[in-house]
């Protein structure tokens, strides 16, 4: 009988240790994948253009925030670079009728 108890105890201990190692979080670093870009917009001729551009950019997966400035003819976008890229943002605005280029940093 003591052999059965010993075996059962060992099995339970092994199962507990395996379960704990499966639940432990790996020490992987989280990479900051948030990026920002300012695009110079073309073809902005009226107040409604701003809303069309904003809607087109918000439709891109990974876009977190969009601010469109009609006076400066720019769109400032914050996005997750693991889900999208600048090319996809430019494609979205171009497909909506507003070609864009990346504004050079000053």
ZADRENSE-916442 format. One record per atom (N, C-alpha, C): residue number from 1; residue in one letter; chain; x, y, z. Coordinates in steps of 0.1 Angstrom, whole numbers, plus 5000, padded with zeros to 4 digits. Layout:
BEGIN
{rec NUM "A" "A" {X Y Z}};
...
***
This chain:
BEGIN
{rec 1 "X" "A" {5008 4988 5000}};
{rec 1 "X" "A" {5000 5000 5000}};
{rec 1 "X" "A" {5009 5013 5000}};
{rec 2 "X" "A" {5020 5013 5007}};
{rec 2 "X" "A" {5028 5024 5008}};
{rec 2 "X" "A" {5034 5027 4994}};
{rec 3 "X" "A" {5036 5017 4986}};
{rec 3 "X" "A" {5042 5019 4973}};
{rec 3 "X" "A" {5032 5027 4964}};
{rec 4 "X" "A" {5019 5024 4965}};
{rec 4 "X" "A" {5009 5030 4958}};
{rec 4 "X" "A" {5008 5045 4962}};
{rec 5 "X" "A" {5008 5048 4975}};
{rec 5 "X" "A" {5008 5061 4980}};
{rec 5 "X" "A" {5020 5069 4975}};
{rec 6 "X" "A" {5031 5063 4975}};
{rec 6 "X" "A" {5044 5070 4971}};
{rec 6 "X" "A" {5042 5073 4956}};
{rec 7 "X" "A" {5038 5064 4948}};
{rec 7 "X" "A" {5036 5066 4934}};
{rec 7 "X" "A" {5026 5077 4931}};
{rec 8 "X" "A" {5015 5076 4938}};
{rec 8 "X" "A" {5004 5086 4936}};
{rec 8 "X" "A" {5010 5100 4940}};
{rec 9 "X" "A" {5017 5101 4951}};
{rec 9 "X" "A" {5023 5114 4955}};
{rec 9 "X" "A" {5032 5119 4945}};
{rec 10 "X" "A" {5041 5111 4939}};
{rec 10 "X" "A" {5051 5114 4929}};
{rec 10 "X" "A" {5044 5119 4917}};
{rec 11 "X" "A" {5033 5112 4913}};
{rec 11 "X" "A" {5025 5116 4901}};
{rec 11 "X" "A" {5019 5130 4903}};
{rec 12 "X" "A" {5013 5132 4914}};
{rec 12 "X" "A" {5007 5145 4917}};
{rec 12 "X" "A" {5017 5156 4917}};
{rec 13 "X" "A" {5029 5154 4923}};
{rec 13 "X" "A" {5039 5164 4924}};
{rec 13 "X" "A" {5045 5167 4910}};
{rec 14 "X" "A" {5047 5157 4901}};
{rec 14 "X" "A" {5051 5159 4888}};
{rec 14 "X" "A" {5041 5167 4880}};
{rec 15 "X" "A" {5028 5163 4881}};
{rec 15 "X" "A" {5018 5171 4874}};
{rec 15 "X" "A" {5017 5185 4878}};
{rec 16 "X" "A" {5019 5188 4891}};
{rec 16 "X" "A" {5019 5202 4896}};
{rec 16 "X" "A" {5030 5210 4890}};
{rec 17 "X" "A" {5042 5204 4890}};
{rec 17 "X" "A" {5054 5210 4885}};
{rec 17 "X" "A" {5053 5213 4870}};
{rec 18 "X" "A" {5047 5204 4862}};
{rec 18 "X" "A" {5045 5206 4848}};
{rec 18 "X" "A" {5035 5217 4845}};
{rec 19 "X" "A" {5024 5217 4853}};
{rec 19 "X" "A" {5014 5227 4852}};
{rec 19 "X" "A" {5019 5241 4855}};
{rec 20 "X" "A" {5028 5242 4865}};
{rec 20 "X" "A" {5033 5255 4868}};
{rec 20 "X" "A" {5043 5260 4858}};
{rec 21 "X" "A" {5051 5251 4852}};
{rec 21 "X" "A" {5060 5256 4841}};
{rec 21 "X" "A" {5052 5260 4828}};
{rec 22 "X" "A" {5041 5254 4826}};
{rec 22 "X" "A" {5033 5257 4814}};
{rec 22 "X" "A" {5026 5271 4816}};
{rec 23 "X" "A" {5022 5274 4829}};
{rec 23 "X" "A" {5016 5287 4832}};
{rec 23 "X" "A" {5025 5298 4834}};
{rec 24 "X" "A" {5038 5296 4836}};
{rec 24 "X" "A" {5048 5306 4838}};
{rec 24 "X" "A" {5049 5315 4825}};
{rec 25 "X" "A" {5050 5328 4827}};
{rec 25 "X" "A" {5052 5337 4816}};
{rec 25 "X" "A" {5067 5337 4812}};
{rec 26 "X" "A" {5069 5337 4799}};
{rec 26 "X" "A" {5083 5337 4794}};
{rec 26 "X" "A" {5088 5351 4795}};
{rec 27 "X" "A" {5101 5353 4798}};
{rec 27 "X" "A" {5107 5366 4800}};
{rec 27 "X" "A" {5110 5373 4787}};
{rec 28 "X" "A" {5100 5373 4778}};
{rec 28 "X" "A" {5102 5379 4765}};
{rec 28 "X" "A" {5100 5394 4766}};
{rec 29 "X" "A" {5109 5402 4760}};
{rec 29 "X" "A" {5107 5417 4761}};
{rec 29 "X" "A" {5096 5421 4752}};
{rec 30 "X" "A" {5088 5430 4756}};
{rec 30 "X" "A" {5078 5436 4748}};
{rec 30 "X" "A" {5084 5447 4740}};
{rec 31 "X" "A" {5082 5447 4727}};
{rec 31 "X" "A" {5088 5457 4718}};
{rec 31 "X" "A" {5077 5468 4716}};
{rec 32 "X" "A" {5082 5480 4717}};
{rec 32 "X" "A" {5073 5491 4715}};
{rec 32 "X" "A" {5071 5492 4700}};
{rec 33 "X" "A" {5059 5488 4695}};
{rec 33 "X" "A" {5056 5488 4681}};
{rec 33 "X" "A" {5048 5500 4677}};
{rec 34 "X" "A" {5046 5510 4685}};
{rec 34 "X" "A" {5038 5522 4682}};
{rec 34 "X" "A" {5047 5532 4674}};
{rec 35 "X" "A" {5042 5536 4663}};
{rec 35 "X" "A" {5049 5546 4655}};
{rec 35 "X" "A" {5040 5557 4651}};
{rec 36 "X" "A" {5046 5568 4647}};
{rec 36 "X" "A" {5038 5580 4642}};
{rec 36 "X" "A" {5044 5584 4629}};
{rec 37 "X" "A" {5035 5590 4621}};
{rec 37 "X" "A" {5039 5595 4608}};
{rec 37 "X" "A" {5030 5607 4604}};
{rec 38 "X" "A" {5036 5617 4598}};
{rec 38 "X" "A" {5028 5628 4592}};
{rec 38 "X" "A" {5028 5627 4577}};
{rec 39 "X" "A" {5017 5627 4571}};
{rec 39 "X" "A" {5016 5626 4557}};
{rec 39 "X" "A" {5011 5640 4551}};
{rec 40 "X" "A" {5018 5644 4540}};
{rec 40 "X" "A" {5013 5655 4533}};
{rec 40 "X" "A" {5003 5650 4523}};
{rec 41 "X" "A" {4991 5656 4524}};
{rec 41 "X" "A" {4979 5652 4516}};
{rec 41 "X" "A" {4977 5661 4503}};
{rec 42 "X" "A" {4974 5654 4493}};
{rec 42 "X" "A" {4971 5661 4480}};
{rec 42 "X" "A" {4956 5661 4478}};
{rec 43 "X" "A" {4951 5670 4470}};
{rec 43 "X" "A" {4937 5670 4466}};
{rec 43 "X" "A" {4927 5674 4477}};
{rec 44 "X" "A" {4932 5680 4488}};
{rec 44 "X" "A" {4923 5685 4498}};
{rec 44 "X" "A" {4917 5698 4494}};
{rec 45 "X" "A" {4905 5699 4490}};
{rec 45 "X" "A" {4899 5711 4485}};
{rec 45 "X" "A" {4887 5716 4493}};
{rec 46 "X" "A" {4882 5708 4502}};
{rec 46 "X" "A" {4870 5713 4509}};
{rec 46 "X" "A" {4870 5707 4523}};
{rec 47 "X" "A" {4861 5711 4531}};
{rec 47 "X" "A" {4860 5707 4545}};
{rec 47 "X" "A" {4857 5692 4547}};
{rec 48 "X" "A" {4850 5686 4537}};
{rec 48 "X" "A" {4846 5672 4538}};
{rec 48 "X" "A" {4858 5663 4535}};
{rec 49 "X" "A" {4868 5668 4528}};
{rec 49 "X" "A" {4880 5660 4525}};
{rec 49 "X" "A" {4886 5654 4538}};
{rec 50 "X" "A" {4887 5662 4548}};
{rec 50 "X" "A" {4892 5658 4561}};
{rec 50 "X" "A" {4886 5646 4566}};
{rec 51 "X" "A" {4873 5645 4565}};
{rec 51 "X" "A" {4865 5634 4571}};
{rec 51 "X" "A" {4867 5621 4562}};
{rec 52 "X" "A" {4868 5623 4549}};
{rec 52 "X" "A" {4871 5611 4541}};
{rec 52 "X" "A" {4884 5605 4543}};
{rec 53 "X" "A" {4894 5614 4545}};
{rec 53 "X" "A" {4908 5609 4547}};
{rec 53 "X" "A" {4908 5602 4561}};
{rec 54 "X" "A" {4902 5608 4571}};
{rec 54 "X" "A" {4902 5602 4584}};
{rec 54 "X" "A" {4896 5588 4584}};
{rec 55 "X" "A" {4884 5587 4577}};
{rec 55 "X" "A" {4877 5574 4577}};
{rec 55 "X" "A" {4886 5564 4569}};
{rec 56 "X" "A" {4892 5568 4559}};
{rec 56 "X" "A" {4901 5558 4551}};
{rec 56 "X" "A" {4912 5553 4559}};
{rec 57 "X" "A" {4918 5562 4567}};
{rec 57 "X" "A" {4930 5558 4576}};
{rec 57 "X" "A" {4925 5549 4587}};
{rec 58 "X" "A" {4914 5553 4593}};
{rec 58 "X" "A" {4909 5545 4604}};
{rec 58 "X" "A" {4904 5531 4600}};
{rec 59 "X" "A" {4902 5529 4587}};
{rec 59 "X" "A" {4899 5516 4582}};
{rec 59 "X" "A" {4911 5506 4581}};
{rec 60 "X" "A" {4923 5511 4583}};
{rec 60 "X" "A" {4935 5503 4582}};
{rec 60 "X" "A" {4937 5497 4596}};
{rec 61 "X" "A" {4939 5483 4596}};
{rec 61 "X" "A" {4941 5476 4608}};
{rec 61 "X" "A" {4954 5481 4614}};
{rec 62 "X" "A" {4954 5484 4627}};
{rec 62 "X" "A" {4966 5488 4634}};
{rec 62 "X" "A" {4967 5503 4636}};
{rec 63 "X" "A" {4958 5511 4630}};
{rec 63 "X" "A" {4958 5525 4632}};
{rec 63 "X" "A" {4951 5528 4645}};
{rec 64 "X" "A" {4958 5536 4653}};
{rec 64 "X" "A" {4953 5539 4667}};
{rec 64 "X" "A" {4947 5553 4668}};
{rec 65 "X" "A" {4953 5563 4660}};
{rec 65 "X" "A" {4948 5576 4661}};
{rec 65 "X" "A" {4951 5584 4648}};
{rec 66 "X" "A" {4941 5592 4644}};
{rec 66 "X" "A" {4943 5600 4632}};
{rec 66 "X" "A" {4938 5614 4634}};
{rec 67 "X" "A" {4947 5624 4631}};
{rec 67 "X" "A" {4943 5638 4631}};
{rec 67 "X" "A" {4946 5644 4618}};
{rec 68 "X" "A" {4936 5650 4611}};
{rec 68 "X" "A" {4937 5656 4598}};
{rec 68 "X" "A" {4936 5671 4600}};
{rec 69 "X" "A" {4946 5678 4594}};
{rec 69 "X" "A" {4946 5693 4595}};
{rec 69 "X" "A" {4943 5698 4581}};
{rec 70 "X" "A" {4931 5704 4579}};
{rec 70 "X" "A" {4928 5709 4566}};
{rec 70 "X" "A" {4937 5721 4561}};
{rec 71 "X" "A" {4940 5730 4571}};
{rec 71 "X" "A" {4948 5741 4568}};
{rec 71 "X" "A" {4962 5738 4563}};
{rec 72 "X" "A" {4968 5728 4570}};
{rec 72 "X" "A" {4982 5724 4567}};
{rec 72 "X" "A" {4982 5713 4556}};
{rec 73 "X" "A" {4970 5707 4553}};
{rec 73 "X" "A" {4969 5696 4544}};
{rec 73 "X" "A" {4978 5684 4548}};
{rec 74 "X" "A" {4976 5680 4561}};
{rec 74 "X" "A" {4984 5669 4566}};
{rec 74 "X" "A" {4975 5660 4574}};
{rec 75 "X" "A" {4980 5648 4575}};
{rec 75 "X" "A" {4973 5638 4584}};
{rec 75 "X" "A" {4984 5632 4593}};
{rec 76 "X" "A" {4982 5633 4606}};
{rec 76 "X" "A" {4991 5627 4616}};
{rec 76 "X" "A" {4985 5614 4621}};
{rec 77 "X" "A" {4993 5603 4619}};
{rec 77 "X" "A" {4987 5590 4623}};
{rec 77 "X" "A" {4996 5583 4633}};
{rec 78 "X" "A" {4990 5577 4643}};
{rec 78 "X" "A" {4997 5568 4652}};
{rec 78 "X" "A" {4992 5554 4649}};
{rec 79 "X" "A" {5002 5545 4648}};
{rec 79 "X" "A" {4998 5531 4644}};
{rec 79 "X" "A" {5007 5521 4650}};
{rec 80 "X" "A" {5003 5509 4649}};
{rec 80 "X" "A" {5011 5497 4654}};
{rec 80 "X" "A" {5018 5492 4642}};
{rec 81 "X" "A" {5031 5492 4642}};
{rec 81 "X" "A" {5040 5488 4631}};
{rec 81 "X" "A" {5040 5473 4629}};
{rec 82 "X" "A" {5035 5466 4639}};
{rec 82 "X" "A" {5034 5451 4637}};
{rec 82 "X" "A" {5021 5447 4629}};
{rec 83 "X" "A" {5012 5457 4628}};
{rec 83 "X" "A" {4999 5454 4621}};
{rec 83 "X" "A" {4998 5461 4608}};
{rec 84 "X" "A" {5005 5472 4606}};
{rec 84 "X" "A" {5005 5479 4594}};
{rec 84 "X" "A" {5018 5487 4591}};
{rec 85 "X" "A" {5019 5493 4580}};
{rec 85 "X" "A" {5031 5501 4577}};
{rec 85 "X" "A" {5027 5514 4569}};
{rec 86 "X" "A" {5036 5522 4567}};
{rec 86 "X" "A" {5034 5535 4561}};
{rec 86 "X" "A" {5028 5533 4547}};
{rec 87 "X" "A" {5033 5524 4540}};
{rec 87 "X" "A" {5029 5521 4526}};
{rec 87 "X" "A" {5013 5518 4526}};
{rec 88 "X" "A" {5009 5510 4536}};
{rec 88 "X" "A" {4994 5507 4536}};
{rec 88 "X" "A" {4986 5520 4539}};
{rec 89 "X" "A" {4992 5529 4547}};
{rec 89 "X" "A" {4985 5541 4551}};
{rec 89 "X" "A" {4984 5550 4538}};
{rec 90 "X" "A" {4995 5551 4531}};
{rec 90 "X" "A" {4994 5559 4518}};
{rec 90 "X" "A" {4985 5552 4508}};
{rec 91 "X" "A" {4985 5539 4507}};
{rec 91 "X" "A" {4976 5532 4498}};
{rec 91 "X" "A" {4961 5535 4502}};
{rec 92 "X" "A" {4958 5536 4515}};
{rec 92 "X" "A" {4944 5538 4519}};
{rec 92 "X" "A" {4940 5552 4515}};
{rec 93 "X" "A" {4949 5562 4517}};
{rec 93 "X" "A" {4945 5576 4513}};
{rec 93 "X" "A" {4944 5578 4498}};
{rec 94 "X" "A" {4953 5571 4491}};
{rec 94 "X" "A" {4953 5572 4476}};
{rec 94 "X" "A" {4941 5566 4470}};
{rec 95 "X" "A" {4937 5554 4476}};
{rec 95 "X" "A" {4925 5547 4471}};
{rec 95 "X" "A" {4912 5556 4474}};
{rec 96 "X" "A" {4913 5564 4484}};
{rec 96 "X" "A" {4902 5573 4487}};
{rec 96 "X" "A" {4902 5586 4479}};
{rec 97 "X" "A" {4912 5587 4470}};
{rec 97 "X" "A" {4913 5599 4462}};
{rec 97 "X" "A" {4923 5610 4466}};
{rec 98 "X" "A" {4931 5607 4477}};
{rec 98 "X" "A" {4940 5617 4482}};
{rec 98 "X" "A" {4954 5611 4483}};
{rec 99 "X" "A" {4962 5612 4472}};
{rec 99 "X" "A" {4975 5607 4473}};
{rec 99 "X" "A" {4983 5614 4484}};
{rec 100 "X" "A" {4993 5607 4490}};
{rec 100 "X" "A" {5000 5613 4501}};
{rec 100 "X" "A" {5015 5609 4500}};
{rec 101 "X" "A" {5023 5617 4507}};
{rec 101 "X" "A" {5037 5615 4508}};
{rec 101 "X" "A" {5041 5617 4523}};
{rec 102 "X" "A" {5052 5611 4527}};
{rec 102 "X" "A" {5056 5613 4541}};
{rec 102 "X" "A" {5063 5627 4542}};
{rec 103 "X" "A" {5058 5634 4552}};
{rec 103 "X" "A" {5064 5647 4554}};
{rec 103 "X" "A" {5077 5646 4560}};
{rec 104 "X" "A" {5088 5652 4555}};
{rec 104 "X" "A" {5101 5651 4560}};
{rec 104 "X" "A" {5101 5657 4574}};
{rec 105 "X" "A" {5109 5651 4583}};
{rec 105 "X" "A" {5111 5657 4597}};
{rec 105 "X" "A" {5119 5669 4596}};
{rec 106 "X" "A" {5116 5679 4604}};
{rec 106 "X" "A" {5124 5691 4604}};
{rec 106 "X" "A" {5135 5691 4614}};
***
